[in-house]
């Protein structure tokens, strides 16, 4: 599988949005791979980890987030499942799960219903270790501050808007992956 070919298909122009996507995704992939290297006991699928990290945000162009040059029709919170739909169509259902399950520290069906989120009614929580590692690594990088990695405390603060459940998952990941 060539993640770059899929990115090129949906982001064919050299522009600011493509730059943001590639820079952010590379940072997430590098952090995920460094976790895998530090934790060989986890037996992570390295090639999948890199590919899925590069594709995890493929759906952002369909969303409206003008601060990162996204001018689509959907709220930004939808980028995960929209990207999952694209990646599934490309024939990569396992990679699609990473797209769908990486937002926040994952989003439960209960959260979707309780907060009336514009998402399909299903759990979108990372399940496999690879999904968890990519979700965790993603929390350290913003698409608006591409030049720096967040501290653990900054990552925790950014998760508060998604509720306590995500923070509990993140803290568990800190124990497992740091």
C-alpha positions, 0 to 999 in steps of 0.5 A: 500500500502506498499512503502517499498515492492516496494522499496525492489522489485527494490532495493533488495540489501543492498548497497550504492544506497539503503542506499542513496535512503532510507535516502533521501526519509525518510528525504523528507517524514519527512519534508512533514509530518511536513508541514502537521502537521503544516498546518492542514487547508490544509487537506493533505492525510497523508498516501499518503504523506508518501508513495509517498515521500518514492517512489518519487525517485524510478527510480534513479537506471535506470539513470547514476549518478555515484556520487550516485551509479546509473549506468543506461542508462538514464540521471538523469533528466529522473528518475522522469518519469522512476520511474512513469512508475514503480509505475504505473506498480505496480498499483499506478497511483496517487503515479506515478504522484508524481514521474513524477512531483517532478523534479526541482520545476516541469518541463513544456512542454515549458521548455522540448521543449525549452531546448531539455530535454530528457523527454516525451513532456508533462507538469510535474508540481506538481498539487495536494497539496500533489504533491506540498508539496513533491516536495517542501520538496525534494528541501531541501535534496540532495542525495550527502549530506545526513547529512544536510538540505539545507536552503531556500536560498540554495534550491533556488540556486539549483533551478536556473538551472531549470529556473525562473518559478521553482523559482516562484513556490518554493517561492509561496510554501515557503509562503504556507508551511513554 
